[in-house]
Amino acid sequence: MTRHFLDIDDLSTAELDTVLDTAADLKAAVEAGDAHEHLENQTLGMLFEKPSTRTRISFETGMTQLGGHAIFLGPEDIQLSRGEPLKDTSRAVSRYVDFLMARVFEHADLVELAEYADVPVVNGLTDDAHPCQTLADLLTIKERFDGFEDVSVAWVGDGNNVAQSFVLGAAMVGLDVTVATPEGYEIAEAVIGTAAGLGQAPETTNDPDDAVAGADVVYTDVWVSMGQENQRAMKLEAFDGFQLNETFLDDDTLVMHCLPAHRGEEITDAVIESDRSIVWQQAENRMHAQKALLTFLADAE
């Protein structure tokens, strides 16, 4: 049966540990200049409805380092833009590539792609979930703290796709997480329930000060996501008081952001450029974590 990666809990806890360990090994290989062409002559199709910097470059470069090849499939490059059904695209593309990564708006579209694909489908982002980002986040925290024991993380901001995948991954590895969102912007109750079933539900609050008190890491994302531009004024008002700035944070608190950042909104320039920021380590780890995921999926076939 073909293995897909539509959200982080498509991996078991043991499999997640394996992927993170493999990512660390692959990162070490890059730093040592050692070849690791585990996917020689294999091809990754990359279907994009949404533009991207980190997702495209990390997957494409990662496939090159693994000895394979990646093909960018933008909205105007394939027949989806002219009305071809998703299931037809999925079945045809499956005959040409070894993996299909999709960055799309509707999570249901990703599910449909996976239903008709004969190769592993990887979620490069949907409006509901961003599990590849979670892999990078967990790898970064593991590197910084030599594991997850006794580490506390505060998510401050929107209960969006990044937050939803992160709380699931955090539950799987035993991270203590508190989520602070304004009223009306909470993480979906179904996700909280899933996290509880995976190990532990996050604490939730509408008070960002409560969330960050004593946290080792504070994590945020943009308040106005791609496609939500018409909600900008309303969201900026709702998120007043949720900005990561030097006054809000303790001196020794590390800061994460999945990028791109709207500097001056959810985070200040001073914070993201400070020594407390581990944002760039987190961004680099997208590539290492995704390489590990692809090699895992290849072995699982």
Summary of the structure (lengths in Angstrom):
residues: 301
radius of gyration: 18.7
end to end distance: 7.3
largest distance: 54.6
contacts: 1047
relative contact order: 0.16
helix: 46%
strand: 16%
